Amino acid sequence: MTTLENSRVAPLLDRLFAEAEKATSPATSKLPRSERDRLLRSKTEYLELYTLMKDLWLPVSREAGTLLYMLARGSRARNIVEFGTSFGISALYLAAALRDNGGGRLITSEFEPSKVVGATRHLTEGGLIDLVEIREGDALETLSFDLPDSIDLLVLDGAKSLYPEILDLVETRLRPGALVVADNADYCPEYLARVRLQGGPYLSVPFAKDVELSIRL
């Protein structure tokens, strides 16, 4: 039995996905789609958008969560960095993989304080908090220091416009063969051009509906 299937994590994930489906955001619902898309692509107004969406869980899908678990297990990851914790659903999948790999460290960043509280509570309930360091604040600052010398997996699931800048902070520490998973990367053409560059340091392919999967060469 994997950690994902144990009596603490499996029912917890079921409950959290159900709660995520019920979450609403009156402030966001009043935002025109065109304005939302503009803010998603902005490198200067991303905090405004994610503050408006603070009540939304913005979780990975179950399939994407399982994919994260599989990639972390398959690569025998010990050090994982995640941009965008939200309420901690993806972190549960990643930390479960670390547990089943024999241990490790997940560093994840979230700027919304209420989500940090929620993620901490959920990871504690799942018995995985000992493997996770949640850094509160803007990831451009929180992921700019004290990272492992060798990173096995990078997960990008925060402000889409910042994917290139977050990659800049982590890139020199990505080991050869390290994996990078970027959710909704189509909102950042600059990032896609970088990881898909022929002859560049990555081999990259769109995976599933809205995930870009890259490997550091």
N, C-alpha and C positions, 0 to 999 in steps of 0.2 A: 504494500500500500504506500502510495506517495503521500507527502505532506498535504498536497491539495485535496486528498481524499479522506484525511483523518477527521475525527469527530469534532474538532474545533474549527478547522478552516473551511471544510465543505459547506456546512450549514451557515457559516458566517458569510461566505460569498453569496449563497442563495439569498440571504436576507439583504445584503448590501445592494445587490443588483435590483432587487425589488424596490428598495428605498430610492435608488437612483432613478428608476423609471417614474416614480411619483413626484420627484422634485420639480418645482416650478420656479420661475424667475419673472415676476411682473415687470421689472425694469427692462429685462432683455426682450420680453414679448412685445414691448412697445417700440423696439428698435427696428427700423426698416432693414430688410435683408441686405440692401445695397450698402447701408451704413455699417452693418455688422461685418460684411465682407471687407469693406475698406479698413476697418479697425483690425481685422485679423491679419491684414497685410502691412500694417503700420509698424515701424520700428520705434516710434515715439509715443504712441497712444495705447500700447498694449495693456498697460496697467489699468487704464480707464475701462477697457472692455472687460478684463477679467475681474475687476471690482464689480461691475454690473452683473457678471455671471457667477458671483460668489456662492449663490444658493444652488447652482447647478452642479451636479457631480462630474459631468464630462468624463465618464469612465471609458476605459477600453471595453470592447465587446468581450463576451466570454471566449470567442474564438481567438481574438487577439491576445487575451490574457493567457490562454493555453499555449499560443505560439511563443509568447515571451518565456513561459516556463520551459518549453521544449528547447528553445535556443540557448537559454542559460544552462540547462542540463547538458545539452549536446556539446556545448563548448567548454563544459566543466568550469564555468565561471566562478571566480572567487571575489572579483571586484567589479561591481556594477555601479554606473552613475545614471541617474534618472532626472530629467528636466520636466517638472510638472507632476507633483504628488497628488493633487486634489484630495479626495477623501481616502486614498490609500488602496484602492482595489488593485491597480497594477503592481503596487509595491508588495501586496500579499502574494501575487503570483511569482514575482522575482525573489522575494525572501524565501518562499517555499522551495524554490529551486536551489537557493544557496544552502538551505537546511539539508536537502537531499544530496547536495554535492559535498557535504561534510563541513560546511561552514563558509564564512566569508563576510563581506561587507557591502551593503547597499547604501550609497549616498544619494539622497533624493532632495529636491529643492521645491519649495512652495512659498509664495509670497503672501497668500491670504491666511491670516492667523486662525480664523475659525476652521479652515480646512486642515491646518497643521494639528489642531486639537483633535479633530475627528479622525485623521489618519493615525495619530498616535494611539488613540483609543482602540481603533480597529486592529492595528498591528499587535497591540498588547493583548486584546481579546483572542487573537489568533495564535498567540504564543510565539511571535516572530520578531518582536520589537528589539530583541537583543542583537539582531543582525542588521538593524536599520538605523541610520543617522539621518534625521530629517532636519534640513537647514532652512530656517525661515527667512524670507526676504527675496529680493530680486536675484535671480539666478546669475545674472551678469556679475554680481558681487559674491554670492554664496558659493559658486563653483569656480571661483578664481584662485582658490588657495587650498592647501592641504588635501590634495587628491592623491590616490595611490600612484606609485611609479608605473604600474602596469595595469591597464583597465581592459577587461575582457568583453564588456557589453555596455553600450551607450543607448539609452532610450530617450527619444525626443518626443515629448507630448505636452509641451507648454505653449507659450506664444509662438505661433508658427513663423512669424517674421524674424525671430531671433535664432532660428536653427543654425545659420552660418556662424553667428557670434558664439553660440554655445559650443559648436564644433571646434572653433578656434581655441577655446579654453581647454579642451580635452584632447585634441588631436595628437599632440606629441606624446601623450601617455597611452594611446591606443596601441596595444601590441599587434604585431603582424597576425592576421587572422581574427582580430577583434571584430565584433558585429555591431552595426549601428542600425537601430530600428527607429524610423521617423513616421509618426502618425500624421495623416492629413498634410503631407509634405507638398501637395499640389498648391497649397496656399503660399508657398515660398519657391518660386521658380529659380531664384538665385541658389538655393540649397540644392535643388535637383540638378542644375547645371554643373555644380561643383562635384557631386558624388558620381554623376554619370559621365564626366569628362573622359573621353577616350585617351588612354595612356596616362591617366591620372592615378592617384594613390588608392582609389577604390574601384571595386566592381559592384555595380548596383542594379537593382531590378525592382519594378513595382510588384508588390506581393499582396494578394487578396484584393479587397475593394479599395482601401485607402492607406496602405502601408508601403513605405519604401524601405527595402532591406538592402543593406550595403555591408561589404566586408573590406577591412583594411588590408591592403596588399603588402 
